[in-house]
Each structure stands twice: as C-alpha cells, then as structure tokens.
C-alpha cells in the first residue's frame, strides 16, 4: 500500500470567532506544522475600516489579499507543511461580496478587487486540505467579545 502524501498546505476557514486560530495552534503543535496567522495587530487599515467602512473597505480587502498571496507563495516555495489561519477564498467569496452587497464597497471597487483575485487564483495552487469551522451566531458573538478588541 502506498504511503499517503504529506500535505504541504492546510488551511482553516470559517467565520470570525469560529475557532480558526485555536484549531490552527492545536494542529500546528500536534503535527509540528508551521502556522501562519492573520496579523490583526499590525494591520494599518483595520481601525480605519471600522471607523469608515465605505472609505476603507477596498483598501482593507486588497491588504488582506496581498498578505495571503505572499503566504501562499511562501508555502509553494517551501518544503514544510504550513497550516494557514484563513484563506484568500473567504476574502473574495464572502467578505468582499458582503461589503459590496451592504453598500460598503462600490461596484467599481468590487469588480476591480474580484478581477484581481480571479487573476491571482489562476497563478496559485489551492490548499491540499481545507478545514471549515462552523458555529452558531451566539457562539461567534461570545468568542468575539472574549477578545476584548475595540473593533
């Protein structure tokens, strides 16, 4: 029997507060995978975004897309198994469309963003394994409140 190929890119997806970071930490320790997290503490757009969403939604989404693209390129160049907390797919297929539908991102900006994402998607490999976490709204709200972040 052939030995299963070791995954190189494992990604964890789900709503804000679903437990992605916790699961990423646990799996990285258990399997000795290298974790990659979303850097919310050094994001230059996050506070501005929550102060004025229509003004900063496009900038924030481009910032996230750029950061995750760099993560994917590092993963593809490397040899170790990486577990990634959040993917480019959630940004493009959930967050950006929701911002547009809520009137917080113009059609022009959304079309520009999604066109850029579509080009990037043709240039990178998807994760070898994608884990999706689902939680109830009360659980998500409770988890988010425990963080104590102003935004």
DSSP file (Angstrom, degrees, kcal/mol; ACC not computed):
  #  RESIDUE AA STRUCTURE BP1 BP2  ACC     N-H-->O    O-->H-N    N-H-->O    O-->H-N    TCO  KAPPA ALPHA  PHI   PSI    X-CA   Y-CA   Z-CA
    1    1 A X              0   0    0      0, 0.0     2,-0.1     0, 0.0     0, 0.0   0.000 360.0 360.0 360.0 132.3    0.0    0.0    0.0
    2    2 A X        -     0   0    0      1,-0.1     2,-0.3     3,-0.0     3,-0.0  -0.441 360.0-112.4 -73.2 142.8    1.4    3.4   -1.0
    3    3 A X        -     0   0    0     -2,-0.1    -1,-0.1     1,-0.1     3,-0.1  -0.554  37.0-106.4 -75.3 136.9    2.1    5.9    1.8
    4    4 A X        -     0   0    0     -2,-0.3     2,-0.2     1,-0.1    -1,-0.1  -0.356  38.2-106.3 -63.8 140.7   -0.3    8.9    1.7
    5    5 A X        -     0   0    0      1,-0.1     2,-0.3    -3,-0.0    -1,-0.1  -0.485  34.1-114.4 -69.9 133.9    1.4   12.1    0.5
    6    6 A X        -     0   0    0     -2,-0.2    -1,-0.1     1,-0.1     2,-0.1  -0.512  33.4-116.0 -68.5 129.7    2.1   14.6    3.3
    7    7 A X        -     0   0    0     -2,-0.3     3,-0.2     1,-0.1    -1,-0.1  -0.399  24.4-168.6 -66.9 145.2    0.0   17.7    2.8
    8    8 A X  S    S+     0   0    0      1,-0.3    74,-2.8    73,-0.2     2,-0.5   0.726  75.6  36.0-100.8 -31.2    2.0   20.9    2.2
    9    9 A X  E     +a   82   0A   0     72,-0.2   119,-1.9   117,-0.1   120,-1.6  -0.942  62.0 174.6-133.1 110.8   -0.7   23.4    2.6
   10   10 A X  E     -ab  83 129A   0     72,-3.0    74,-3.1    -2,-0.5     2,-0.4  -0.953  13.2-167.1-112.1 132.8   -3.5   23.0    5.2
   11   11 A X  E     -ab  84 130A   0    118,-2.7   120,-3.2    -2,-0.5     2,-0.5  -0.942  12.6-150.7-125.1 145.3   -6.0   25.9    5.6
   12   12 A X  E     -ab  85 131A   0     72,-2.9    74,-2.3    -2,-0.4     2,-0.3  -0.964  20.7-178.6-115.6 125.6   -8.6   26.6    8.2
   13   13 A X  E     + b   0 132A   0    118,-3.4   120,-2.9    -2,-0.5     2,-0.2  -0.821  19.8 105.7-121.4 159.0  -11.7   28.6    7.2
   14   14 A X  E     - b   0 133A   0     -2,-0.3   120,-0.1   118,-0.2     3,-0.1  -0.838  62.6 -49.4 153.7 172.8  -14.7   29.9    9.0
   15   15 A X    >   -     0   0    0    118,-0.6     3,-1.9    -2,-0.2     5,-0.3  -0.132  69.7 -81.3 -63.4 161.9  -16.5   32.9   10.5
   16   16 A X  T 3  S+     0   0    0      1,-0.3   128,-0.2     2,-0.1    -1,-0.2  -0.525 122.9  20.9 -60.5 126.8  -14.8   35.4   12.8
   17   17 A X  T 3  S+     0   0    0     -2,-0.3    -1,-0.3   126,-0.1   126,-0.2   0.504  86.9 118.1  90.4   5.1  -14.9   33.8   16.2
   18   18 A X  S <  S-     0   0    0     -3,-1.9    -2,-0.1   115,-0.1   116,-0.1   0.681  90.9 -98.6 -79.5 -16.8  -15.4   30.2   14.9
   19   19 A X  S  > S+     0   0    0     -4,-0.3     4,-2.7   114,-0.1     5,-0.3   0.623  75.6 139.9 110.2  17.7  -12.1   29.0   16.4
   20   20 A X  H  > S+     0   0    0     -5,-0.3     4,-2.9     1,-0.2     5,-0.2   0.926  75.7  45.8 -59.3 -47.8   -9.7   29.1   13.5
   21   21 A X  H  > S+     0   0    0      2,-0.2     4,-2.5     1,-0.2    -1,-0.2   0.915 113.5  49.5 -64.8 -43.0   -6.8   30.4   15.4
   22   22 A X  H  > S+     0   0    0      2,-0.2     4,-2.4     1,-0.2    -2,-0.2   0.934 114.5  44.3 -61.5 -47.1   -7.3   28.0   18.3
   23   23 A X  H  X S+     0   0    0     -4,-2.7     4,-3.0     2,-0.2     5,-0.3   0.910 111.9  53.2 -65.2 -41.4   -7.5   25.0   15.9
   24   24 A X  H  X S+     0   0    0     -4,-2.9     4,-2.3    -5,-0.3    -2,-0.2   0.926 111.1  46.9 -58.9 -44.8   -4.5   26.2   13.8
   25   25 A X  H  X S+     0   0    0     -4,-2.5     4,-2.0     2,-0.2    -2,-0.2   0.925 113.9  47.5 -61.9 -45.6   -2.4   26.4   17.0
   26   26 A X  H  X S+     0   0    0     -4,-2.4     4,-2.6     1,-0.2    -2,-0.2   0.932 115.0  44.0 -64.2 -46.9   -3.5   23.0   18.2
   27   27 A X  H  X S+     0   0    0     -4,-3.0     4,-2.8     1,-0.2     6,-0.4   0.876 111.4  54.0 -67.7 -37.0   -2.9   21.3   14.9
   28   28 A X  H  X>S+     0   0    0     -4,-2.3     5,-0.9    -5,-0.3     4,-0.9   0.903 113.3  43.1 -65.1 -38.7    0.4   23.0   14.4
   29   29 A X  H  <5S+     0   0    0     -4,-2.0    -2,-0.2    -5,-0.2    -1,-0.2   0.931 116.9  46.4 -70.0 -45.3    1.6   21.8   17.8
   30   30 A X  H  <5S+     0   0    0     -4,-2.6    -2,-0.2     1,-0.2    -3,-0.2   0.925 126.4  27.2 -64.7 -46.2    0.3   18.3   17.3
   31   31 A X  H  <5S-     0   0    0     -4,-2.8    -1,-0.2    -5,-0.2    -2,-0.2   0.439 104.6-120.0 -97.9  -0.4    1.6   17.7   13.8
   32   32 A X  T  <5 +     0   0    0     -4,-0.9     2,-0.2    -5,-0.3    49,-0.2   0.884  58.3 156.8  59.4  40.6    4.6   20.0   14.0
   33   33 A X      < -     0   0    0     -5,-0.9     2,-0.6    -6,-0.4    49,-0.2  -0.604  48.9-109.6 -88.5 156.4    3.2   22.1   11.1
   34   34 A X  E     -c   82   0A   0     47,-2.7    49,-2.5    -2,-0.2     2,-0.2  -0.791  35.1-140.5 -89.6 120.7    4.3   25.7   10.7
   35   35 A X  E     -c   83   0A   0     -2,-0.6     2,-0.4    47,-0.2    49,-0.2  -0.560  13.4-164.5 -84.1 145.4    1.3   28.0   11.5
   36   36 A X  E     -c   84   0A   0     47,-2.5    49,-3.0    -2,-0.2     2,-0.3  -0.991  15.4-170.9-125.7 122.8    0.6   31.2    9.5
   37   37 A X        -     0   0    0     -2,-0.4     2,-0.5    47,-0.2    49,-0.1  -0.717  30.8-102.9-112.4 159.8   -1.8   33.6   11.2
   38   38 A X        -     0   0    0     -2,-0.3     2,-1.4    47,-0.1     3,-0.2  -0.704  35.1-134.4 -76.9 127.2   -3.6   36.8   10.1
   39   39 A X        +     0   0    0     -2,-0.5     3,-0.2     1,-0.2    -1,-0.1  -0.663  39.5 159.7 -89.4  88.6   -1.8   39.7   11.6
   40   40 A X    >   +     0   0    0     -2,-1.4     3,-0.6     1,-0.2    -1,-0.2   0.749  68.1  62.6 -80.5 -23.0   -4.6   41.9   13.1
   41   41 A X  T 3  S+     0   0    0      1,-0.2    -1,-0.2    -3,-0.2    -2,-0.1   0.787 111.7  34.9 -73.6 -27.0   -2.3   43.8   15.4
   42   42 A X  T 3  S+     0   0    0     -3,-0.2     2,-0.6     4,-0.0    -1,-0.2   0.156  81.7 126.8-113.9  17.6   -0.2   45.3   12.7
   43   43 A X    <   -     0   0    0     -3,-0.6     4,-0.5     1,-0.1     3,-0.4  -0.669  46.8-157.6 -78.4 116.2   -2.9   45.8   10.0
   44   44 A X  S    S+     0   0    0     -2,-0.6     4,-0.2     1,-0.2    -1,-0.1   0.561  87.2  44.5 -74.1  -5.6   -2.7   49.5    9.0
   45   45 A X  S  > S+     0   0    0      2,-0.1     4,-3.1     3,-0.1    -1,-0.2   0.634  86.6  85.5-109.6 -17.8   -6.3   49.5    7.7
   46   46 A X  H  > S+     0   0    0     -3,-0.4     4,-2.2     1,-0.2     5,-0.2   0.905  94.0  42.0 -59.8 -49.0   -8.3   47.7   10.3
   47   47 A X  H  > S+     0   0    0     -4,-0.5     4,-1.4     1,-0.2    -1,-0.2   0.928 116.9  48.8 -64.6 -44.0   -9.0   50.6   12.7
   48   48 A X  H  > S+     0   0    0     -4,-0.2     4,-2.2     1,-0.2     3,-0.2   0.906 109.0  55.0 -60.1 -41.0   -9.7   53.0    9.8
   49   49 A X  H  < S+     0   0    0     -4,-3.1    -2,-0.2     1,-0.2    -1,-0.2   0.927 108.4  46.4 -58.8 -47.3  -12.0   50.4    8.3
   50   50 A X  H  < S+     0   0    0     -4,-2.2     3,-0.2     1,-0.2    -1,-0.2   0.732 113.6  50.5 -71.8 -19.6  -14.2   50.1   11.4
   51   51 A X  H  < S+     0   0    0     -4,-1.4    -1,-0.2    -3,-0.2    -2,-0.2   0.812 133.7   7.8 -81.3 -32.3  -14.3   53.9   11.6
   52   52 A X     X  +     0   0    0     -4,-2.2     4,-1.9    -5,-0.1     3,-0.3  -0.600  68.5 178.5-152.7  80.1  -15.4   54.4    8.0
   53   53 A X  H  > S+     0   0    0     -3,-0.2     4,-1.9     1,-0.2     5,-0.2   0.880  80.0  51.9 -58.7 -46.0  -16.2   51.2    6.2
   54   54 A X  H  4 S+     0   0    0      1,-0.2     4,-0.3     2,-0.2    52,-0.2   0.892 113.3  46.6 -60.8 -35.7  -17.2   52.6    2.8
   55   55 A X  H  4 S+     0   0    0     -3,-0.3     4,-0.3     1,-0.2    -1,-0.2   0.879 124.9  27.9 -70.7 -37.9  -14.0   54.6    2.6
   56   56 A X  H  X S+     0   0    0     -4,-1.9     4,-2.6    -7,-0.2     5,-0.2   0.418  89.2  96.0-110.9   0.2  -11.6   51.8    3.6
   57   57 A X  H  X S+     0   0    0     -4,-1.9     4,-2.3    47,-0.4     5,-0.2   0.916  89.8  45.1 -62.0 -44.6  -13.3   48.5    2.5
   58   58 A X  H  > S+     0   0    0     -4,-0.3     4,-2.5     2,-0.2     5,-0.2   0.940 114.0  49.4 -63.5 -47.2  -11.4   48.2   -0.8
   59   59 A X  H  > S+     0   0    0     -4,-0.3     4,-2.3     1,-0.2    -2,-0.2   0.913 112.1  48.7 -58.5 -44.4   -8.1   49.1    0.8
   60   60 A X  H  X S+     0   0    0     -4,-2.6     4,-2.5     2,-0.2    -1,-0.2   0.926 111.3  48.8 -63.0 -45.4   -8.6   46.6    3.6
   61   61 A X  H  X S+     0   0    0     -4,-2.3     4,-2.5     1,-0.2    -1,-0.2   0.888 111.7  49.0 -64.9 -38.6   -9.6   43.8    1.2
   62   62 A X  H  X S+     0   0    0     -4,-2.5     4,-2.8     2,-0.2    -1,-0.2   0.902 109.7  53.1 -65.4 -40.4   -6.5   44.5   -1.1
   63   63 A X  H  X S+     0   0    0     -4,-2.3     4,-2.3    -5,-0.2    -2,-0.2   0.936 112.0  44.6 -59.0 -47.4   -4.3   44.4    2.0
   64   64 A X  H  X S+     0   0    0     -4,-2.5     4,-2.7     2,-0.2     5,-0.3   0.926 113.2  50.5 -63.2 -44.7   -5.6   41.0    3.0
   65   65 A X  H  X S+     0   0    0     -4,-2.5     4,-2.4     1,-0.2    -2,-0.2   0.916 111.3  48.6 -60.3 -44.3   -5.4   39.7   -0.5
   66   66 A X  H  X S+     0   0    0     -4,-2.8     4,-2.2     2,-0.2    -1,-0.2   0.932 112.7  47.8 -61.4 -46.9   -1.8   40.8   -0.8
   67   67 A X  H  X S+     0   0    0     -4,-2.3     4,-1.8    -5,-0.2    -2,-0.2   0.912 113.9  45.6 -62.5 -43.5   -0.8   39.3    2.6
   68   68 A X  H  X S+     0   0    0     -4,-2.7     4,-2.6     2,-0.2    -1,-0.2   0.855 109.5  55.5 -71.6 -33.7   -2.5   36.0    1.8
   69   69 A X  H  X S+     0   0    0     -4,-2.4     4,-2.6    -5,-0.3    -1,-0.2   0.936 107.9  49.5 -61.4 -44.6   -0.9   35.8   -1.7
   70   70 A X  H  X S+     0   0    0     -4,-2.2     4,-2.2     1,-0.2    -2,-0.2   0.895 110.1  51.5 -60.5 -39.4    2.5   36.3   -0.1
   71   71 A X  H  X S+     0   0    0     -4,-1.8     4,-2.4     2,-0.2    -2,-0.2   0.937 110.4  48.1 -61.2 -46.1    1.7   33.5    2.4
   72   72 A X  H  X S+     0   0    0     -4,-2.6     4,-2.7     1,-0.2    -2,-0.2   0.904 110.6  50.7 -63.1 -41.7    0.7   31.2   -0.5
   73   73 A X  H  X S+     0   0    0     -4,-2.6     4,-1.8     2,-0.2    -1,-0.2   0.902 110.6  49.6 -63.6 -40.0    3.8   32.0   -2.5
   74   74 A X  H  X S+     0   0    0     -4,-2.2     4,-1.7     2,-0.2    -2,-0.2   0.910 111.4  49.8 -62.4 -42.1    5.9   31.2    0.6
   75   75 A X  H  < S+     0   0    0     -4,-2.4    -2,-0.2     1,-0.2    -1,-0.2   0.929 110.9  48.5 -62.1 -46.1    4.1   27.9    1.1
   76   76 A X  H  < S+     0   0    0     -4,-2.7    -1,-0.2     1,-0.2    -2,-0.2   0.818 113.9  46.5 -67.4 -30.6    4.6   26.9   -2.6
   77   77 A X  H  < S+     0   0    0     -4,-1.8    -1,-0.2    -5,-0.2    -2,-0.2   0.765 105.8  75.3 -79.5 -25.8    8.3   27.7   -2.4
   78   78 A X     <  -     0   0    0     -4,-1.7     4,-0.1    -5,-0.2    -3,-0.0  -0.097  67.7-144.3 -84.3-179.4    8.9   25.9    0.8
   79   79 A X  S    S+     0   0    0      2,-0.1     2,-0.1   -71,-0.0    -1,-0.1   0.481  70.1  89.7-120.3 -11.2    9.1   22.3    1.8
   80   80 A X  S    S-     0   0    0      1,-0.1     2,-0.5    -5,-0.0    -2,-0.1  -0.465  84.4-101.7 -87.2 160.0    7.4   22.2    5.2
   81   81 A X        -     0   0    0    -49,-0.2   -47,-2.7    -2,-0.1     2,-0.4  -0.713  40.2-162.9 -80.4 127.8    3.7   21.7    5.9
   82   82 A X  E     -ac   9  34A   0    -74,-2.8   -72,-3.0    -2,-0.5     2,-0.5  -0.910  11.2-155.3-112.6 137.5    2.1   25.0    6.6
   83   83 A X  E     -ac  10  35A   0    -49,-2.5   -47,-2.5    -2,-0.4     2,-0.5  -0.972  17.4-154.9-112.4 123.1   -1.3   25.5    8.3
   84   84 A X  E     -ac  11  36A   0    -74,-3.1   -72,-2.9    -2,-0.5     2,-1.0  -0.840  12.3-141.8-107.1 127.7   -2.9   28.8    7.4
   85   85 A X  E    S-a   12   0A   0    -49,-3.0   -72,-0.1    -2,-0.5   -47,-0.1  -0.778  80.3  -6.3 -87.7  98.9   -5.5   30.6    9.5
   86   86 A X  S    S-     0   0    0    -74,-2.3     2,-0.2    -2,-1.0   -73,-0.1   0.215  75.8-130.4  88.6 151.1   -7.9   32.0    6.9
   87   87 A X     >  -     0   0    0    -76,-0.1     4,-1.1     1,-0.1     3,-0.4  -0.772  23.5-110.1-128.0 168.5   -7.6   31.9    3.0
   88   88 A X  H  > S+     0   0    0     -2,-0.2     4,-2.1     1,-0.2     5,-0.2   0.745 112.7  67.9 -68.1 -22.8   -7.9   34.2    0.0
   89   89 A X  H  > S+     0   0    0      1,-0.2     4,-2.4     2,-0.2     5,-0.2   0.861  97.5  49.2 -69.1 -35.9  -11.1   32.4   -0.9
   90   90 A X  H  >>S+     0   0    0     -3,-0.4     5,-2.0     2,-0.2     4,-1.9   0.913 110.4  51.1 -68.7 -41.8  -13.0   33.7    2.1
   91   91 A X  I  <>S+     0   0    0     -4,-1.1     5,-3.0     3,-0.2     6,-0.3   0.952 118.9  36.3 -57.7 -49.4  -11.9   37.2    1.4
   92   92 A X  I  <5S+     0   0    0     -4,-2.1     5,-0.3     1,-0.2    -2,-0.2   0.816 126.3  35.4 -78.2 -31.9  -13.0   37.1   -2.2
   93   93 A X  I  <5S+     0   0    0     -4,-2.4    -1,-0.2    -5,-0.2    -3,-0.2   0.546 133.7  14.9-103.8  -8.0  -16.1   34.9   -1.9
   94   94 A X  I  X5S+     0   0    0     -4,-1.9     4,-2.1    -5,-0.2    -3,-0.2   0.622 124.9  38.8-126.0 -62.4  -17.5   36.1    1.5
   95   95 A X  I  ><S+     0   0    0     -5,-2.0     4,-2.5     2,-0.2     5,-0.2   0.950 118.1  43.0 -67.3 -52.8  -16.1   39.3    2.8
   96   96 A X  H  ><S+     0   0    0     -5,-3.0     4,-2.3    -6,-0.2    -1,-0.2   0.932 116.0  48.0 -62.5 -46.3  -15.8   41.4   -0.3
   97   97 A X  H  > S+     0   0    0     -6,-0.3     4,-3.0    -5,-0.3    -1,-0.2   0.905 112.3  50.2 -61.0 -38.2  -19.2   40.4   -1.8
   98   98 A X  H  X S+     0   0    0     -4,-2.1     4,-2.1     2,-0.2     6,-0.3   0.917 109.5  50.4 -64.7 -42.0  -20.8   41.1    1.6
   99   99 A X  H  <>S+     0   0    0     -4,-2.5     5,-2.9     2,-0.2     6,-0.9   0.915 113.8  45.9 -60.6 -41.6  -19.2   44.5    1.8
  100  100 A X  H ><5S+     0   0    0     -4,-2.3     3,-1.6     4,-0.3     5,-0.2   0.940 112.4  49.3 -65.8 -47.7  -20.4   45.2   -1.8
  101  101 A X  H 3<5S+     0   0    0     -4,-3.0    -1,-0.2     1,-0.3    -2,-0.2   0.808 109.3  52.9 -63.7 -30.0  -24.0   43.9   -1.1
  102  102 A X  T 3<5S-     0   0    0     -4,-2.1    -1,-0.3    -5,-0.2    -2,-0.2   0.428 119.1-111.0 -84.5   1.5  -24.2   46.1    2.1
  103  103 A X  T < 5S+     0   0    0     -3,-1.6    -3,-0.2     2,-0.2    -2,-0.1   0.676  89.6 115.5  79.1  16.8  -23.3   49.2    0.1
  104  104 A X  S   <S+     0   0    0     -5,-2.9   -47,-0.4    -6,-0.3     2,-0.4   0.483  74.5  42.0 -98.7  -5.1  -19.9   49.4    1.9
  105  105 A X  S    S-     0   0    0     -6,-0.9    -2,-0.2    -5,-0.2    -1,-0.2  -0.979  88.3-121.9-140.2 129.0  -17.8   48.8   -1.3
  106  106 A X     >  -     0   0    0     -2,-0.4     4,-2.8   -52,-0.2     5,-0.2  -0.194  23.3-115.3 -65.3 159.1  -18.7   50.4   -4.7
  107  107 A X  H  > S+     0   0    0      2,-0.2     4,-3.1     1,-0.2     5,-0.3   0.909 117.2  53.9 -60.0 -42.5  -19.4   48.2   -7.7
  108  108 A X  H  > S+     0   0    0      2,-0.2     4,-2.1     1,-0.2    -1,-0.2   0.933 112.3  42.6 -58.7 -48.3  -16.3   49.6   -9.4
  109  109 A X  H  > S+     0   0    0      2,-0.2     4,-3.0     1,-0.2    -2,-0.2   0.910 115.0  50.0 -66.5 -41.7  -14.1   48.7   -6.4
  110  110 A X  H  X S+     0   0    0     -4,-2.8     4,-3.2     2,-0.2     5,-0.3   0.941 111.7  47.7 -62.5 -46.6  -15.7   45.3   -6.0
  111  111 A X  H  X S+     0   0    0     -4,-3.1     4,-2.3     2,-0.2    -1,-0.2   0.900 113.8  48.1 -61.0 -40.7  -15.3   44.4   -9.7
  112  112 A X  H  X S+     0   0    0     -4,-2.1     4,-2.2    -5,-0.3    -2,-0.2   0.943 114.3  46.1 -63.2 -48.5  -11.7   45.6   -9.6
  113  113 A X  H  X S+     0   0    0     -4,-3.0     4,-2.7     1,-0.2    -2,-0.2   0.946 114.8  45.8 -59.5 -50.3  -11.0   43.6   -6.5
  114  114 A X  H  X S+     0   0    0     -4,-3.2     4,-2.6     1,-0.2    -1,-0.2   0.862 111.1  52.8 -68.3 -34.2  -12.7   40.4   -7.8
  115  115 A X  H  X S+     0   0    0     -4,-2.3     4,-1.8    -5,-0.3    -1,-0.2   0.914 110.7  47.7 -63.1 -42.1  -11.0   40.7  -11.1
  116  116 A X  H  X S+     0   0    0     -4,-2.2     4,-2.4     2,-0.2    -2,-0.2   0.929 112.1  49.5 -63.4 -46.2   -7.6   40.9   -9.4
  117  117 A X  H  X S+     0   0    0     -4,-2.7     4,-2.9     1,-0.2    -2,-0.2   0.918 107.9  54.4 -58.1 -44.2   -8.5   37.9   -7.2
  118  118 A X  H  X S+     0   0    0     -4,-2.6     4,-0.9     1,-0.2    -1,-0.2   0.878 109.4  47.8 -60.4 -38.5   -9.6   35.9  -10.2
  119  119 A X  H >X S+     0   0    0     -4,-1.8     3,-0.7     2,-0.2     4,-0.5   0.939 112.7  48.1 -65.9 -46.9   -6.2   36.5  -11.9
  120  120 A X  H >X S+     0   0    0     -4,-2.4     3,-1.9     1,-0.2     4,-0.7   0.903 104.1  61.3 -59.7 -41.9   -4.3   35.6   -8.7
  121  121 A X  H 3< S+     0   0    0     -4,-2.9     3,-0.5     1,-0.3    -1,-0.2   0.808 100.4  54.5 -57.8 -31.1   -6.4   32.4   -8.3
  122  122 A X  H << S+     0   0    0     -4,-0.9    -1,-0.3    -3,-0.7    -2,-0.2   0.656 107.8  51.7 -75.7 -14.3   -5.1   31.1  -11.7
  123  123 A X  H << S+     0   0    0     -3,-1.9     2,-0.3    -4,-0.5    -1,-0.2   0.531 105.3  56.5-100.9  -9.0   -1.5   31.6  -10.5
  124  124 A X  S  < S-     0   0    0     -4,-0.7     2,-0.3    -3,-0.5   -51,-0.0  -0.858  77.5-116.4-126.4 158.6   -1.6   29.7   -7.2
  125  125 A X        -     0   0    0     -2,-0.3     3,-0.1   -53,-0.1   -49,-0.1  -0.709  32.2-120.1 -89.0 141.7   -2.5   26.2   -6.0
  126  126 A X        -     0   0    0     -2,-0.3  -117,-0.1     1,-0.2    -1,-0.1  -0.321  47.2 -76.3 -71.1 165.6   -5.4   25.7   -3.7
  127  127 A X        -     0   0    0      1,-0.1  -117,-0.2  -119,-0.1     3,-0.2  -0.231  30.4-131.5 -59.2 151.3   -4.7   24.1   -0.2
  128  128 A X  S    S+     0   0    0   -119,-1.9     2,-0.3     1,-0.3  -118,-0.2   0.809  97.6  18.0 -70.4 -30.7   -4.2   20.4   -0.1
  129  129 A X  E     -b   10   0A   0   -120,-1.6  -118,-2.7     2,-0.0     2,-0.5  -0.989  68.7-165.7-143.8 131.7   -6.7   20.3    2.8
  130  130 A X  E     -b   11   0A   0     -2,-0.3     2,-0.5  -120,-0.2  -118,-0.2  -0.982   5.7-162.7-120.6 123.4   -9.3   22.9    3.7
  131  131 A X  E     -b   12   0A   0   -120,-3.2  -118,-3.4    -2,-0.5     2,-0.5  -0.921   6.7-159.0-106.4 123.2  -10.9   22.6    7.1
  132  132 A X  E     -b   13   0A   0     -2,-0.5     2,-0.5  -120,-0.2  -118,-0.2  -0.902   2.3-157.4-106.9 125.8  -14.2   24.6    7.5
  133  133 A X  E     -b   14   0A   0   -120,-2.9  -118,-0.6    -2,-0.5     2,-0.4  -0.863   8.6-170.1-102.6 133.1  -15.3   25.5   11.0
  134  134 A X        +     0   0    0     -2,-0.5     2,-0.3  -120,-0.1  -120,-0.0  -0.968   9.8 167.8-123.6 137.4  -19.0   26.3   11.6
  135  135 A X        -     0   0    0     -2,-0.4  -120,-0.1     2,-0.0  -117,-0.1  -0.970  37.5 -96.6-144.5 158.5  -20.5   27.8   14.8
  136  136 A X     >  -     0   0    0     -2,-0.3     4,-2.5     1,-0.1     5,-0.2  -0.310  38.3-110.7 -70.6 158.9  -23.8   29.3   15.9
  137  137 A X  H  > S+     0   0    0      1,-0.2     4,-2.9     2,-0.2     5,-0.2   0.917 118.1  52.7 -59.3 -45.4  -24.2   33.1   15.9
  138  138 A X  H  > S+     0   0    0      1,-0.2     4,-2.3     2,-0.2    -1,-0.2   0.901 110.7  48.4 -59.0 -38.2  -24.4   33.2   19.8
  139  139 A X  H  > S+     0   0    0      2,-0.2     4,-2.5     1,-0.2    -1,-0.2   0.927 112.0  48.8 -65.3 -44.2  -21.1   31.2   19.9
  140  140 A X  H  X S+     0   0    0     -4,-2.5     4,-2.5     2,-0.2    -2,-0.2   0.936 112.3  47.9 -60.9 -46.9  -19.4   33.5   17.4
  141  141 A X  H  X S+     0   0    0     -4,-2.9     4,-2.4     1,-0.2    -1,-0.2   0.918 112.4  49.7 -61.5 -43.8  -20.6   36.6   19.3
  142  142 A X  H  X S+     0   0    0     -4,-2.3     4,-1.6    -5,-0.2    -1,-0.2   0.918 112.0  47.4 -61.2 -45.1  -19.4   35.2   22.6
  143  143 A X  H  X S+     0   0    0     -4,-2.5     4,-0.6     1,-0.2    -1,-0.2   0.898 112.3  49.6 -65.1 -41.0  -16.0   34.3   21.2
  144  144 A X  H >X S+     0   0    0     -4,-2.5     3,-1.0     1,-0.2     4,-0.5   0.910 109.5  51.7 -64.9 -41.9  -15.5   37.7   19.5
  145  145 A X  H >< S+     0   0    0     -4,-2.4     3,-0.9     1,-0.2    -1,-0.2   0.824 100.5  63.0 -65.7 -30.9  -16.4   39.5   22.8
  146  146 A X  H 3< S+     0   0    0     -4,-1.6    -1,-0.2     1,-0.2    -2,-0.2   0.739  91.8  67.1 -65.8 -22.0  -13.9   37.5   24.7
  147  147 A X  H << S-     0   0    0     -3,-1.0    -1,-0.2    -4,-0.6    -2,-0.2   0.816  90.9-147.1 -70.4 -29.9  -11.1   39.0   22.6
  148  148 A X    <<  +     0   0    0     -3,-0.9     2,-0.3    -4,-0.5    -3,-0.1   0.729  39.8 153.2  71.4  21.5  -11.7   42.5   24.1
  149  149 A X        -     0   0    0     -5,-0.5    -1,-0.2     1,-0.1    -2,-0.1  -0.649  48.4-134.1 -84.2 142.1  -10.8   44.3   20.9
  150  150 A X              0   0    0     -2,-0.3    -1,-0.1     1,-0.3    -2,-0.1   0.890 360.0 360.0 -61.2 -40.1  -12.4   47.7   20.4
  151  151 A X              0   0    0     -3,-0.0    -1,-0.3     0, 0.0    -2,-0.0   0.464 360.0 360.0 -87.2 360.0  -13.3   47.0   16.8
